[in-house]
């Protein structure tokens, strides 16, 4: 288990969680230095990625103090146990599993559980979620974030799914406290072609939205 704590300071500077799913260990090893060089601070490895535990362990050790490294698609306490043993510094779930959230709160591990309806969002927050992942955000759009934030303004929301350079600003203006971005951020063509300079510039485009 990694004793490195999640850095809220780094996350608040660029409140974006980059979601890595189904990339190889070698690809991720090459992406991580580019990701860090671009100024991005927080990365999530989904537990349904092949060799996820090995990847989390590698990233957490190699980028200790430089990147927040977490585990995503954590659906059960068994997933949680494996993620924490691998060194995950934060936990993200696609669904609301109260037991997973409670265990994270007890262990003082930041947890961003997935929720969809206002009731689920409120329940996640009441259980002790540090931020609630609103998923999938694609169908809901930024107006949904604005509408939920009106009565539940104290709850921190992280819309995830369907967010790109085209709508990132709209979601933030709607009241998002963070963003979860996967496929749009990790451009498959750039990675396939090993165009690391191109990927660096692509990552920087996202960082600009938080530094402007």
N, C-alpha and C positions, 0 to 999 in steps of 0.2 A: 504493500500500500504506500502510495506517495504522500509524504507529509507536506508537500508544497501546497500552500493555500491559494485559492482562487483570488485573483487581484481585481477587485471592483474598480480600482483606480484605472487600470488598463482598459477594462471593459467600458467604463463610462467615457473614455476618450474616443473609442470607436465601438459603439454598442451594436456590434454585428457578430452573430455566431455563424461561422462558415461550416456548412454541413457536408461532410465527406461520406459518401456511400458507394460501396462496390468499386473502389479503385484498388489497385494492387499495392502491396507494401512498397515496392520499388518506386512506383509513381508518387506515392505519398511522401516518401523520403526525399524526392526531388522537389515536390511542391512546397514542403514546409519552409525551406529557407527563402523561397520566393514570397510566400505568404507573409512571413515575418518582415522581410525587407520592404514590403509594400506599406507596412504600418498597421496591418491587421493584427488583432490581439487575442482573439478567442476562436478556438476551433473544436468542432465536435466530430467524433468518429462514431458512426452508428454501429450498434452491436450486431447487426445482421450483415456487416461487411466481413468478408473472409479474413480470418486472422486478426479480428478487431482488437482482441486483448493484447496481442503482440505489438500492434500499431500504436495503441494507446500508451503502452509501457515505453516504447521507443520514443514517441513524441514528448511524453512527460519528462523523460530523463534527459533527452537531447536539448529540450527547450525550456528547461526548468528556470523559472524567473523571467522568461521572455514571452511565453505564450500560455494562455489558459487552455488546458487540454481536457476536454470532457467526453462523456459517452452519451450517445443518443439512442433512440429506439429501445429504451430500457422499459420493458413492459411488466417485469416481475421482480420479486425480491432476489430470485436466482440470478437474473441479469444484473441487478444492482450489485450483488456480492462479487460477481466476476469483474464488473467495471471498476469497482473500488480497489479490488486486489491488483488490478492492472495499473492503478495510479490515477484514475479519473479524478479531476478536481471539481467537476460539476456534473450534474445529471440532467438529461432532457428526456422526456417521455412523449409519445404520440397520443397517449390516452391518460385518463385520470385513475391511477391506482393509489388509493389512500395509504396503503401499507408502504409503498415505495416512498411516497412523500414523507410520511412519518419517520421512516428510517433515516432518510436524508437529514431531516430536521434534527433528529436525535444525534446524528453523527456530525452535525454542523457542516454539511456539504450542501452548497447551493443547488437548488432543484427548480427546474422550469418544466412543470407538467403540462401536458397538452389538454386543452379544453375547447369547447365549441360554443355552447350556449352560455348566456349570462349566469344561469344557475351553476353550471359546471365551473365556470371561471371563478365565481364567488366561493364555491366549495374548495377549489384548489388553493385559493388565497387564505381561506380560514384554516386550512390544514397546515399552513406555514410556508407555502411556495414563495420563493424569492421574486419570481416573475412567472407569469402564466403565458405559456405558448398557445396562441390562438391559431388552431390548425383544423382544417386547411383554410388559409386566408384567401386563396385564389377566388373561390366562389363568393366569399363575403365582401371582399374589397375594403378600401380604407374607410368608407362611410360607416361600416359596421364597427370599426375600432372607435370612431368618433362617437357613435351612438352608445356604445357600452361604457365609454369613459365618462359620459355625461352624469349618470347616477353613481358609477363606481370609479370615481376619479382617483381614489387612493391606490387602486390596484395597478400594478405594473404589468403591461402587456407586451408580448413579443410575437407579433404576427409572423407566420411562417408558411411558405408555399406560394409560388407564383410571384415572388418579389424580384424585381430586376432594376436595372439602371433607369428604366422608363417610369417606374412608379415609386421608387424608394423615397423620394422627397415627399410625395403625396401621403404615404403611410406615416412618415415621421410628423408631418404637419397635422395629421389626424389624431396624433397623441400617442403613437407607438413609443415605448420606452427602449425597445431594442428590436432587432430584426433577425430572423433565421433565414439564411439563404443557402441553397444547395446547388442544383444544376446550373442555374444562371451565373453563379459565381465561379464555379469550377468548370470553365469552358472545355467541353470534351475534345473539340478539334485542336485547340491550343495544346492540350495535354497529350493527345495522341501524336501530334507532330513534334512534341518536345520543344515547343516554342516558348521557352521560359522568359525571354525578354518580352514577348507579347503578353504572356500571362501576368507578368509583373505590372505592365501598363494597364491591363484589364483590372487587376486588383486595385490599383491606385485610383481608378475611376470611382470605385465604391468608397474608398477612404476620403476622397475629396468632398463627398456629400456631408461628411461630419466635421470637416476642417474648414469649410468655407464660411 
